[in-house]
Amino acid sequence: MKKILTILAVFMAAGCSHGRKPDNIKSTPKAVEKKVSAADTVDKPTIHYSDQQLEAFLDSVGRLPTQPLFDKVSFLADSGFKHQQQFDTLVSAKDLNTLKKAIRRGAINVKYARRIFNNPEIDSSCTEKSIFLNYKQGLTPIEFYLFSKNNGDLDEYAICIGDPDHCPNACLYFFKGNRVIAMHKFYERFEPGLYHYKDSDGKTVIYYCYMFAEGSNQWWFNYFFYKYDGNKLIPVLNVLENGNVTMTVERAFWLESTVQKTNPLTIKMVYHDQFPASFNDIDFGPYIINDSTVVKYRWDERSKTYQGNYEQSKLTKPQITSYYLPGDNLLFINTHYQTLKNGLHDKNKRVRILNYLNEVKADGHNYSNKKSP
């Protein structure tokens, strides 16, 4: 079987709702950029290992330490999550008044926005508000999100420069009173939504979906949760919202999360995995895994993060991470070892599991510097 082509993650923010992704993400996809080498264009003969060799391979991967595998796969998403821009900048009363007037009009002069936020990279080409409204050159849409007030005055809120539904470079500025405390890139074309709620300690939590990649039959979005903590907006939870590969590769998979409630924060996950028998097989075969679970998160004041109660869930954090695009086979095999081992006793699953293990072992997929049996 051919190797999965390298998928380059696209860094841009995307809003997301609690439901399934709308049809337009499938009907008008933005192609995921791929690199194709000359070697990828030539079919290579598949090495066929014996059942004994493949079971020994499964056992060897199952014995690998999970943490290094998890760290490698989670690095990209964690970097985007934790390294949003932090500020501590006061905005004058005059400039706040300029912003309020612009919000009422629905657009702001790009020159003013660049000066107020000291950001020369605010995109002057983002003039579109909707298919029915385009502002003249020099103006860009402005959006306002209110989280809380204090004695009738604006306390916690956000202002987005550029319409996040049409502008990939929209800048979302978070405020505490008259102070700018953070800026995130915010792009919500496929599923609009910037959500907020009060945590059990009375502090405001905001969350949205960050888009790493999307395309035909494959995409990757994570929920990013941040919390107001004094004059800071701190990262508190990064969890997969939807990881999906629905095409003939070594492993076709789907995991989708929905926020069920916020106190306590409770997320339901629905997931499945299939192993196509061959690269050209449009029948993905029986579900090797087809299940759902609920993860409840508690606030940990010491680390100032949400911690999942995975002991009461069917999935661990590394197992969830194995559904990141493009899907890491070593981490998946390692964290689902017992499921795969048990599946070998099912005659309907055995041939698919062994074929999957053969493809992974033959490709050497993510198995560098390890001697396979």
Secondary structure, 3 states (H helix, E strand, C coil): CCCCCCECCCCEEECCCCCCCCCHHHHCCCCCCECCCHHHHCCCCCCCCCHHHHHHHHHHHHCCCHHHHHHHHHHHHHHHHHCCEEEEEECCHHHHHHHHHHHHHCEEEHHHHHHHCCCCCCCCCCCEEECCEECCCCEEEEEEEEEEEECCEEEEEEEEECCCCCCCCCEEEEEECCEEEEEEECCCCCCCCCEEEECCCCCEEEEEEEEEEEECCEEEEEEEEEEEECCEEEEEEEEEEEEEECCCCCCEEEEEEEEEEECCEEEEEEEEEECCCCCCCCCCCCEEEEEEEEEEEEEECCCCEEEECHHHCCCCHHHHHCCCCCCCHHHHHHHCHHHHHHHCCCHHHHHHHHHHHHHHHHHCCCCCCCCCC
